[in-house]
Amino acid sequence: MHYYIITGASRGLGKALAENLLCQPGTSIIGVSRHATIEHERYRHQPLDLSDIPAVENNLHKVFPRWTDAAGITLINNAGVLGDIGYLGEQPNEHFNFVFDVNVVAPAMLMNTFLSTYRHLAVPRTVLNISSGAAQRPVDGWSAYCASKAALESLSQTAQKEQELRGSGVRIRSLAPGVLDTAMQAHIRTAGARHFSEAARFEALHTEGRLATPQAVAEQIVAWLQRPVAGAEAVALRLTDIKP
Ligand SMILES: NC(=O)c1ccc[n+]([C@@H]2O[C@H](COP(=O)([O-])OP(=O)(O)OC[C@H]3O[C@@H](n4cnc5c(N)ncnc54)[C@H](OP(=O)(O)O)[C@@H]3O)[C@@H](O)[C@H]2O)c1
């Protein structure tokens, strides 16, 4: 059995990834999110609020069981939040805790526990952290999101270097999935130009039908994850880097 742990599997990209994987025999998924929306014999929902760090700590043992029949184990840190859109200096301080807890602190704890729990296994082990183009460029109104995705990308690069130095064979990647037609984009379209100068551009992406479906992107990600690694591959990738 290839086990997948996917955060944010209740909707959007995470749900599309889980549904795609469940179409294949030999996969089993633990989905971590606040809401349960998938019912399948090979799917288990682990309710967890990733902004509640003590709860994350207390539930890690349920997310990473000690499987004895694993042919492979993959962690996909997909859950992410933008938080309220607005400029630095015009936000409550709690905003930064919330966005960093969900986008960086919880994924770091999950990676740390994954690497430690499965360190003695010889089977293929992969961590995929879902990043964003915003990790690489400043987007006004999204400061916490941009900074948190940059931090997640750096965490991925550092962890991959460490695993190479340990010779563990664990593959760690960060992937920016492009712009997707999900609830996160609907949230982006609620912001006015005063708090987000790109509001009109993002509105146009939607009205002109230029947002990718989560299903199409999930299909591309799953196919790439399951292909053997071809030559040297960067740790921080964009969707365009993983074309077949
Ligand atoms: N959509 C885009 O255009 C786009 C572009 C670039 C990158 N991304 C990245 O892609 C990933 C998926 O985004 P999406 O568009 O699919 O987002 P989405 O539709 O808003 O879904 C977010 C998922 O994260 C979970 N989540 C949010 N807050 C959580 C919390 N406190 N605790 C546990 N789970 C939580 C949600 O589950 P519950 O509500 O059930 O908890 C949901 O399943 C994110 O990392 C995002 O940053 C998206």
The ligand as an SDF file (V2000), in Angstrom:
LIG
                    3D

 48 52  0  0  0  0  0  0  0  0999 V2000
   -5.9570   28.6450   -5.5580 N   0  0  0  0  0  0  0  0  0  0  0  0
   -4.8730   29.1790   -6.1020 C   0  0  0  0  0  0  0  0  0  0  0  0
   -4.9560   29.9230   -7.1090 O   0  0  0  0  0  0  0  0  0  0  0  0
   -3.5310   28.8790   -5.5220 C   0  0  0  0  0  0  0  0  0  0  0  0
   -2.4060   29.4540   -6.1340 C   0  0  0  0  0  0  0  0  0  0  0  0
   -1.1490   29.1820   -5.6310 C   0  0  0  0  0  0  0  0  0  0  0  0
   -1.0160   28.3570   -4.5350 C   0  0  0  0  0  0  0  0  0  0  0  0
   -2.1180   27.8230   -3.9310 N   0  0  0  0  0  0  0  0  0  0  0  0
   -1.9050   26.9590   -2.7790 C   0  0  0  0  0  0  0  0  0  0  0  0
   -2.5440   25.7230   -3.0070 O   0  0  0  0  0  0  0  0  0  0  0  0
   -2.9600   25.1480   -1.7520 C   0  0  0  0  0  0  0  0  0  0  0  0
   -4.4260   24.7480   -1.8390 C   0  0  0  0  0  0  0  0  0  0  0  0
   -5.1600   25.9270   -2.0800 O   0  0  0  0  0  0  0  0  0  0  0  0
   -6.6890   25.9000   -2.5530 P   0  0  0  0  0  0  0  0  0  0  0  0
   -6.8160   26.9680   -3.5490 O   0  0  0  0  0  0  0  0  0  0  0  0
   -7.1120   24.5130   -2.8550 O   0  0  0  0  0  0  0  0  0  0  0  0
   -7.3680   26.4170   -1.1970 O   0  0  0  0  0  0  0  0  0  0  0  0
   -8.8590   26.2390   -0.6280 P   0  0  0  0  0  0  0  0  0  0  0  0
   -9.7970   25.8600   -1.7000 O   0  0  0  0  0  0  0  0  0  0  0  0
   -9.1110   27.4530    0.1790 O   0  0  0  0  0  0  0  0  0  0  0  0
   -8.6900   24.9670    0.3460 O   0  0  0  0  0  0  0  0  0  0  0  0
   -7.8630   25.0790    1.4490 C   0  0  0  0  0  0  0  0  0  0  0  0
   -7.7970   23.7590    2.1840 C   0  0  0  0  0  0  0  0  0  0  0  0
   -6.9870   23.9840    3.3490 O   0  0  0  0  0  0  0  0  0  0  0  0
   -7.7010   23.5840    4.5040 C   0  0  0  0  0  0  0  0  0  0  0  0
   -7.4550   24.4900    5.6160 N   0  0  0  0  0  0  0  0  0  0  0  0
   -7.5710   25.8420    5.6360 C   0  0  0  0  0  0  0  0  0  0  0  0
   -7.3780   26.2930    6.8880 N   0  0  0  0  0  0  0  0  0  0  0  0
   -7.1440   25.2090    7.6670 C   0  0  0  0  0  0  0  0  0  0  0  0
   -6.9010   25.0170    9.0460 C   0  0  0  0  0  0  0  0  0  0  0  0
   -6.8690   26.0570    9.8980 N   0  0  0  0  0  0  0  0  0  0  0  0
   -6.7140   23.7700    9.4960 N   0  0  0  0  0  0  0  0  0  0  0  0
   -6.7750   22.7020    8.6560 C   0  0  0  0  0  0  0  0  0  0  0  0
   -6.9950   22.8200    7.3420 N   0  0  0  0  0  0  0  0  0  0  0  0
   -7.1910   24.0520    6.8630 C   0  0  0  0  0  0  0  0  0  0  0  0
   -9.1790   23.6490    4.1200 C   0  0  0  0  0  0  0  0  0  0  0  0
   -9.8880   22.6670    4.8800 O   0  0  0  0  0  0  0  0  0  0  0  0
  -10.9350   22.9860    6.0600 P   0  0  0  0  0  0  0  0  0  0  0  0
  -11.5610   24.3110    5.7530 O   0  0  0  0  0  0  0  0  0  0  0  0
  -11.8660   21.8170    6.0180 O   0  0  0  0  0  0  0  0  0  0  0  0
  -10.1060   22.9990    7.3050 O   0  0  0  0  0  0  0  0  0  0  0  0
   -9.1560   23.2710    2.6400 C   0  0  0  0  0  0  0  0  0  0  0  0
   -9.2420   21.8690    2.4920 O   0  0  0  0  0  0  0  0  0  0  0  0
   -2.6700   26.2030   -0.6960 C   0  0  0  0  0  0  0  0  0  0  0  0
   -1.4510   25.9140   -0.0390 O   0  0  0  0  0  0  0  0  0  0  0  0
   -2.5230   27.4780   -1.4990 C   0  0  0  0  0  0  0  0  0  0  0  0
   -1.7020   28.4200   -0.8470 O   0  0  0  0  0  0  0  0  0  0  0  0
   -3.3670   28.0560   -4.4110 C   0  0  0  0  0  0  0  0  0  0  0  0
  1  2  1  0
  2  3  2  0
  2  4  1  0
  4  5  1  0
  4 48  2  0
  5  6  2  0
  6  7  1  0
  7  8  2  0
  8  9  1  0
  8 48  1  0
  9 10  1  0
  9 46  1  0
 10 11  1  0
 11 12  1  0
 11 44  1  0
 12 13  1  0
 13 14  1  0
 14 15  2  0
 14 16  1  0
 14 17  1  0
 17 18  1  0
 18 19  2  0
 18 20  1  0
 18 21  1  0
 21 22  1  0
 22 23  1  0
 23 24  1  0
 23 42  1  0
 24 25  1  0
 25 26  1  0
 25 36  1  0
 26 27  1  0
 26 35  1  0
 27 28  2  0
 28 29  1  0
 29 30  1  0
 29 35  2  0
 30 31  1  0
 30 32  2  0
 32 33  1  0
 33 34  2  0
 34 35  1  0
 36 37  1  0
 36 42  1  0
 37 38  1  0
 38 39  2  0
 38 40  1  0
 38 41  1  0
 42 43  1  0
 44 45  1  0
 44 46  1  0
 46 47  1  0
M  CHG  2   8   1  16  -1
M  END
$$$$
